[in-house]
Every structure is written in C-alpha cells, then in structure tokens.
Amino acid sequence: MALTFETANEQQRWFAVDDGVMGGVSRSTFSVSKNCGWFHGEVSLENGGGLLLFVASRANLNQALPRQPGYA
C-alpha cells in the first residue's frame, strides 16, 4: 500500500513514535518529500526497548485508505 502526501499540511497529521515511554532509546523521524512519506529510524533493544512506528489521526486514515487497491 502506498499513501501520497499531496497537501502541504499532510505531514502535520503524521508523526513518529519511539519506545522512550518504555525506557528505550530507539529514534525515528517521519518527513514528506516529493509527495512521498519517509519513515527513518534505528531500533535499539537497549533498556528493554525496540519499538518504532508512525501513526496518523484516524480521520486522515479514513480519507486515505479507501483509495488504496485491496482495501476492504
């Protein structure tokens, strides 16, 4: 599945989440360039961590996902 980021404020709806709340030291970023989202990170198992993800508001997903092939 590929999502496009066609509007200037689209990046503001998405953000990276790391394992810092669990004591981990993993780090990640999310950015938009040329209408594509880029998620970069380094997972660390130090301190019992090991989690990176990026998330969006539910409203943003409801708008984007139905346009994707295979979405049910």
N, CA, C and O atoms as a GROMACS GRO file, in nm:
protein
  288
    1MET      N    1   0.084  -0.116   0.000
    1MET     CA    2   0.000   0.000   0.000
    1MET      C    3   0.089   0.123   0.000
    1MET      O    4   0.190   0.127   0.070
    2ALA      N    5   0.053   0.221  -0.076
    2ALA     CA    6   0.127   0.348  -0.081
    2ALA      C    7   0.030   0.462  -0.058
    2ALA      O    8  -0.076   0.468  -0.119
    3LEU      N    9   0.066   0.552   0.029
    3LEU     CA   10  -0.012   0.672   0.054
    3LEU      C   11   0.062   0.790  -0.006
    3LEU      O   12   0.185   0.795   0.001
    4THR      N   13  -0.009   0.883  -0.064
    4THR     CA   14   0.055   1.003  -0.116
    4THR      C   15   0.026   1.119  -0.023
    4THR      O   16  -0.074   1.120   0.049
    5PHE      N   17   0.113   1.216  -0.026
    5PHE     CA   18   0.103   1.332   0.060
    5PHE      C   19   0.098   1.455  -0.030
    5PHE      O   20   0.200   1.519  -0.056
    6GLU      N   21  -0.022   1.487  -0.076
    6GLU     CA   22  -0.040   1.588  -0.180
    6GLU      C   23  -0.059   1.730  -0.128
    6GLU      O   24  -0.043   1.825  -0.204
    7THR      N   25  -0.093   1.746  -0.001
    7THR     CA   26  -0.115   1.879   0.052
    7THR      C   27  -0.005   1.918   0.148
    7THR      O   28   0.059   1.833   0.209
    8ALA      N   29   0.015   2.048   0.162
    8ALA     CA   30   0.125   2.098   0.245
    8ALA      C   31   0.109   2.059   0.392
    8ALA      O   32   0.209   2.039   0.460
    9ASN      N   33  -0.014   2.048   0.441
    9ASN     CA   34  -0.034   2.017   0.582
    9ASN      C   35  -0.041   1.867   0.610
    9ASN      O   36  -0.060   1.828   0.726
   10GLU      N   37  -0.027   1.784   0.510
   10GLU     CA   38  -0.039   1.640   0.530
   10GLU      C   39   0.064   1.587   0.629
   10GLU      O   40   0.032   1.501   0.711
   11GLN      N   41   0.187   1.637   0.622
   11GLN     CA   42   0.293   1.590   0.712
   11GLN      C   43   0.256   1.615   0.858
   11GLN      O   44   0.295   1.537   0.945
   12GLN      N   45   0.183   1.720   0.886
   12GLN     CA   46   0.146   1.754   1.023
   12GLN      C   47   0.052   1.652   1.084
   12GLN      O   48   0.039   1.645   1.206
   13ARG      N   49  -0.016   1.572   1.001
   13ARG     CA   50  -0.110   1.472   1.051
   13ARG      C   51  -0.044   1.341   1.090
   13ARG      O   52  -0.105   1.257   1.156
   14TRP      N   53   0.081   1.324   1.050
   14TRP     CA   54   0.155   1.200   1.075
   14TRP      C   55   0.272   1.230   1.168
   14TRP      O   56   0.330   1.338   1.162
   15PHE      N   57   0.308   1.133   1.252
   15PHE     CA   58   0.422   1.154   1.340
   15PHE      C   59   0.483   1.020   1.380
   15PHE      O   60   0.417   0.917   1.380
   16ALA      N   61   0.612   1.026   1.413
   16ALA     CA   62   0.686   0.908   1.456
   16ALA      C   63   0.666   0.888   1.605
   16ALA      O   64   0.654   0.984   1.681
   17VAL      N   65   0.662   0.761   1.647
   17VAL     CA   66   0.651   0.725   1.788
   17VAL      C   67   0.764   0.627   1.818
   17VAL      O   68   0.780   0.527   1.749
   18ASP      N   69   0.840   0.657   1.922
   18ASP     CA   70   0.952   0.572   1.962
   18ASP      C   71   0.923   0.508   2.097
   18ASP      O   72   0.818   0.532   2.158
   19ASP      N   73   1.014   0.427   2.143
   19ASP     CA   74   0.994   0.349   2.265
   19ASP      C   75   1.038   0.421   2.392
   19ASP      O   76   1.054   0.356   2.496
   20GLY      N   77   1.059   0.552   2.388
   20GLY     CA   78   1.106   0.626   2.504
   20GLY      C   79   1.015   0.613   2.625
   20GLY      O   80   1.064   0.613   2.739
   21VAL      N   81   0.886   0.601   2.604
   21VAL     CA   82   0.793   0.587   2.716
   21VAL      C   83   0.817   0.457   2.792
   21VAL      O   84   0.778   0.445   2.909
   22MET      N   85   0.881   0.360   2.728
   22MET     CA   86   0.912   0.231   2.792
   22MET      C   87   1.056   0.224   2.839
   22MET      O   88   1.103   0.118   2.881
   23GLY      N   89   1.128   0.336   2.832
   23GLY     CA   90   1.268   0.337   2.873
   23GLY      C   91   1.365   0.306   2.761
   23GLY      O   92   1.486   0.304   2.784
   24GLY      N   93   1.315   0.282   2.642
   24GLY     CA   94   1.402   0.250   2.529
   24GLY      C   95   1.470   0.374   2.472
   24GLY      O   96   1.436   0.486   2.509
   25VAL      N   97   1.565   0.351   2.383
   25VAL     CA   98   1.641   0.461   2.324
   25VAL      C   99   1.637   0.460   2.171
   25VAL      O  100   1.722   0.521   2.107
   26SER      N  101   1.539   0.392   2.112
   26SER     CA  102   1.522   0.392   1.967
   26SER      C  103   1.484   0.533   1.923
   26SER      O  104   1.423   0.608   1.998
   27ARG      N  105   1.522   0.567   1.800
   27ARG     CA  106   1.493   0.701   1.747
   27ARG      C  107   1.443   0.690   1.604
   27ARG      O  108   1.491   0.607   1.527
   28SER      N  109   1.345   0.773   1.568
   28SER     CA  110   1.295   0.773   1.432
   28SER      C  111   1.244   0.911   1.394
   28SER      O  112   1.222   0.997   1.479
   29THR      N  113   1.225   0.930   1.263
   29THR     CA  114   1.169   1.054   1.210
   29THR      C  115   1.072   1.019   1.098
   29THR      O  116   1.080   0.913   1.037
   30PHE      N  117   0.981   1.109   1.073
   30PHE     CA  118   0.890   1.097   0.961
   30PHE      C  119   0.889   1.231   0.889
   30PHE      O  120   0.876   1.335   0.952
   31SER      N  121   0.902   1.228   0.757
   31SER     CA  122   0.900   1.351   0.679
   31SER      C  123   0.833   1.325   0.545
   31SER      O  124   0.811   1.211   0.506
   32VAL      N  125   0.801   1.432   0.476
   32VAL     CA  126   0.739   1.422   0.344
   32VAL      C  127   0.828   1.496   0.244
   32VAL      O  128   0.871   1.608   0.269
   33SER      N  129   0.855   1.430   0.132
   33SER     CA  130   0.933   1.490   0.025
   33SER      C  131   0.880   1.439  -0.109
   33SER      O  132   0.862   1.318  -0.127
   34LYS      N  133   0.854   1.530  -0.202
   34LYS     CA  134   0.805   1.495  -0.334
   34LYS      C  135   0.678   1.408  -0.327
   34LYS      O  136   0.665   1.310  -0.401
   35ASN      N  137   0.587   1.445  -0.239
   35ASN     CA  138   0.458   1.376  -0.220
   35ASN      C  139   0.469   1.234  -0.168
   35ASN      O  140   0.375   1.156  -0.180
   36CYS      N  141   0.584   1.199  -0.110
   36CYS     CA  142   0.604   1.066  -0.051
   36CYS      C  143   0.639   1.081   0.096
   36CYS      O  144   0.712   1.173   0.134
   37GLY      N  145   0.588   0.991   0.178
   37GLY     CA  146   0.624   0.989   0.319
   37GLY      C  147   0.748   0.905   0.340
   37GLY      O  148   0.763   0.798   0.281
   38TRP      N  149   0.839   0.953   0.425
   38TRP     CA  150   0.964   0.884   0.453
   38TRP      C  151   0.976   0.861   0.603
   38TRP      O  152   0.979   0.956   0.682
   39PHE      N  153   0.984   0.735   0.641
   39PHE     CA  154   1.000   0.696   0.781
   39PHE      C  155   1.138   0.636   0.795
   39PHE      O  156   1.170   0.536   0.731
   40HIS      N  157   1.220   0.696   0.880
   40HIS     CA  158   1.357   0.651   0.903
   40HIS      C  159   1.376   0.630   1.052
   40HIS      O  160   1.322   0.705   1.133
   41GLY      N  161   1.451   0.528   1.088
   41GLY     CA  162   1.478   0.508   1.230
   41GLY      C  163   1.581   0.403   1.258
   41GLY      O  164   1.624   0.329   1.169
   42GLU      N  165   1.619   0.397   1.383
   42GLU     CA  166   1.713   0.297   1.431
   42GLU      C  167   1.656   0.235   1.558
   42GLU      O  168   1.638   0.303   1.659
   43VAL      N  169   1.627   0.107   1.551
   43VAL     CA  170   1.571   0.035   1.666
   43VAL      C  171   1.685  -0.007   1.757
   43VAL      O  172   1.786  -0.059   1.712
   44SER      N  173   1.666   0.015   1.886
   44SER     CA  174   1.763  -0.029   1.986
   44SER      C  175   1.692  -0.117   2.088
   44SER      O  176   1.583  -0.083   2.135
   45LEU      N  177   1.753  -0.228   2.122
   45LEU     CA  178   1.698  -0.317   2.225
   45LEU      C  179   1.749  -0.280   2.364
   45LEU      O  180   1.712  -0.342   2.463
   46GLU      N  181   1.833  -0.178   2.371
   46GLU     CA  182   1.886  -0.131   2.498
   46GLU      C  183   1.772  -0.088   2.591
   46GLU      O  184   1.674  -0.029   2.546
   47ASN      N  185   1.785  -0.116   2.718
   47ASN     CA  186   1.686  -0.081   2.821
   47ASN      C  187   1.550  -0.147   2.799
   47ASN      O  188   1.449  -0.096   2.847
   48GLY      N  189   1.547  -0.258   2.727
   48GLY     CA  190   1.421  -0.329   2.706
   48GLY      C  191   1.332  -0.266   2.600
   48GLY      O  192   1.214  -0.300   2.590
   49GLY      N  193   1.387  -0.176   2.520
   49GLY     CA  194   1.308  -0.110   2.415
   49GLY      C  195   1.306  -0.193   2.288
   49GLY      O  196   1.335  -0.313   2.290
   50GLY      N  197   1.273  -0.130   2.178
   50GLY     CA  198   1.270  -0.197   2.049
   50GLY      C  199   1.144  -0.168   1.971
   50GLY      O  200   1.086  -0.259   1.911
   51LEU      N  201   1.098  -0.043   1.970
   51LEU     CA  202   0.974  -0.009   1.903
   51LEU      C  203   0.989   0.122   1.826
   51LEU      O  204   1.035   0.222   1.881
   52LEU      N  205   0.949   0.120   1.700
   52LEU     CA  206   0.938   0.239   1.617
   52LEU      C  207   0.812   0.226   1.535
   52LEU      O  208   0.782   0.118   1.484
   53LEU      N  209   0.738   0.332   1.520
   53LEU     CA  210   0.622   0.331   1.432
   53LEU      C  211   0.584   0.473   1.397
   53LEU      O  212   0.627   0.568   1.462
   54PHE      N  213   0.503   0.487   1.293
   54PHE     CA  214   0.447   0.618   1.264
   54PHE      C  215   0.297   0.603   1.254
   54PHE      O  216   0.246   0.502   1.206
   55VAL      N  217   0.229   0.704   1.299
   55VAL     CA  218   0.083   0.698   1.310
   55VAL      C  219   0.022   0.827   1.256
   55VAL      O  220   0.088   0.929   1.241
   56ALA      N  221  -0.107   0.818   1.227
   56ALA     CA  222  -0.182   0.934   1.181
   56ALA      C  223  -0.314   0.940   1.255
   56ALA      O  224  -0.357   0.844   1.318
   57SER      N  225  -0.377   1.055   1.246
   57SER     CA  226  -0.509   1.066   1.305
   57SER      C  227  -0.604   0.971   1.231
   57SER      O  228  -0.585   0.946   1.112
   58ARG      N  229  -0.702   0.920   1.299
   58ARG     CA  230  -0.798   0.828   1.238
   58ARG      C  231  -0.869   0.893   1.119
   58ARG      O  232  -0.894   0.827   1.018
   59ALA      N  233  -0.901   1.021   1.130
   59ALA     CA  234  -0.968   1.090   1.020
   59ALA      C  235  -0.882   1.087   0.895
   59ALA      O  236  -0.934   1.071   0.784
   60ASN      N  237  -0.752   1.103   0.910
   60ASN     CA  238  -0.662   1.100   0.796
   60ASN      C  239  -0.661   0.962   0.731
   60ASN      O  240  -0.661   0.952   0.609
   61LEU      N  241  -0.659   0.857   0.810
   61LEU     CA  242  -0.660   0.722   0.754
   61LEU      C  243  -0.792   0.693   0.684
   61LEU      O  244  -0.793   0.630   0.578
   62ASN      N  245  -0.902   0.736   0.742
   62ASN     CA  246  -1.033   0.712   0.679
   62ASN      C  247  -1.041   0.777   0.542
   62ASN      O  248  -1.110   0.724   0.454
   63GLN      N  249  -0.974   0.889   0.522
   63GLN     CA  250  -0.974   0.956   0.393
   63GLN      C  251  -0.880   0.887   0.295
   63GLN      O  252  -0.913   0.876   0.177
   64ALA      N  253  -0.765   0.840   0.341
   64ALA     CA  254  -0.661   0.788   0.252
   64ALA      C  255  -0.681   0.641   0.214
   64ALA      O  256  -0.661   0.606   0.097
   65LEU      N  257  -0.718   0.556   0.307
   65LEU     CA  258  -0.721   0.413   0.281
   65LEU      C  259  -0.823   0.368   0.177
   65LEU      O  260  -0.789   0.281   0.097
   66PRO      N  261  -0.944   0.420   0.173
   66PRO     CA  262  -1.038   0.370   0.071
   66PRO      C  263  -0.991   0.388  -0.073
   66PRO      O  264  -1.044   0.323  -0.163
   67ARG      N  265  -0.894   0.474  -0.098
   67ARG     CA  266  -0.842   0.494  -0.233
   67ARG      C  267  -0.738   0.387  -0.270
   67ARG      O  268  -0.695   0.381  -0.385
   68GLN      N  269  -0.699   0.304  -0.174
   68GLN     CA  270  -0.592   0.207  -0.198
   68GLN      C  271  -0.644   0.077  -0.255
   68GLN      O  272  -0.749   0.029  -0.212
   69PRO      N  273  -0.573   0.018  -0.351
   69PRO     CA  274  -0.612  -0.112  -0.405
   69PRO      C  275  -0.613  -0.218  -0.294
   69PRO      O  276  -0.522  -0.222  -0.212
   70GLY      N  277  -0.712  -0.302  -0.293
   70GLY     CA  278  -0.719  -0.410  -0.196
   70GLY      C  279  -0.778  -0.370  -0.061
   70GLY      O  280  -0.792  -0.455   0.027
   71TYR      N  281  -0.812  -0.245  -0.044
   71TYR     CA  282  -0.871  -0.201   0.084
   71TYR      C  283  -1.015  -0.249   0.090
   71TYR      O  284  -1.093  -0.230  -0.004
   72ALA      N  285  -1.051  -0.312   0.202
   72ALA     CA  286  -1.189  -0.361   0.218
   72ALA      C  287  -1.258  -0.290   0.332
   72ALA      O  288  -1.374  -0.318   0.361
   0.00000   0.00000   0.00000
